[in-house]
């Protein structure tokens, strides 16, 4: 069973006014704590170098979410919703959160969940159509749930809504606590998968492929709508073989029920100058996922696969998906 015990906690002064804040202080009563003015500006953390990235991930920050502004989205949801956490304890070398937070992508928990849920329910029931709200774009809520039980609370609370759906992605397999909830079909969970080699060497600190496949089967059996993110696809030298084998393992491991209802999302890796700088110092012996030959840079310090390689990759992945899952929907491929 996964259990995160932080080495140090940084907290905003008002967090114990909230029930979740009290629970976290009791849960981690023996962990050293430092009061801060803002979870966004911790001087001690800002003074650390890239080489301290791994150690920084062992800290936990507790505060309140100030901005609740929803961002329109056009993939598998209508809105991206700021929710109960940001950052993560895992250390994926391509982590998209690093693009936003630099080396400060450690786990932050926000204790004003009632305020966030109130807005979520109000927004869902204001519209005359079923909206989908992405609540997991800034963190992994399955991972967070092992610390806060927030996902269990969220699924129960949102099941009371008359409209709408919540959705979240995960790289973790700790789903047992949400299997028996009466979610009323209003929660969509998308499990991210990658070849075991990439999980081990790139998605550091996440669940193994076998566990993720088992989680998909369990979630389907529990009545959730479940998606599979093949993401991010990383074009290593033997990437075609790796992803063919991945889809073969998915086909062999998924239940017949899961095979009938899952949908797919396909995302090729993007990368950034910031990530490359952190990885070079914090993980000097890691495999190289940036390719000067295959990738192109932008003025914003981000790297994408060149169009000719991306087009080839999309064609190959779709061809292989259709071999194993000919009738399943591909929501998008980017």
ABEGO torsion letter per residue (X at the ends): XBBBBBABBBBBAAAAABAAAAAAAAAAAABBBBBBABAABBAAAAABBAAAAAAAAABBBBBBBABABBBBBABABABBBBBABBEBABBBAABAAAAAAEAAABBBBBABAAAAAAAAAAAAAABABBBBBBAAAABBAAAAAAAAGAAAAAAAAAAABABEBBBBBBABABAAAAAABBAGGABBBBBBBBBAAAAAAABBGBBBAAAAAAAAAAAAAAGBBBBBBBOBBBBBAAAAAAAAAAAAAAAAABBAAAAAABBBBBBBBBBBAAAAAAAAAABAABBBABBAAABBBBAAGBBBBBAAAAAAAAAAAAAAAAAABAABBBABBX
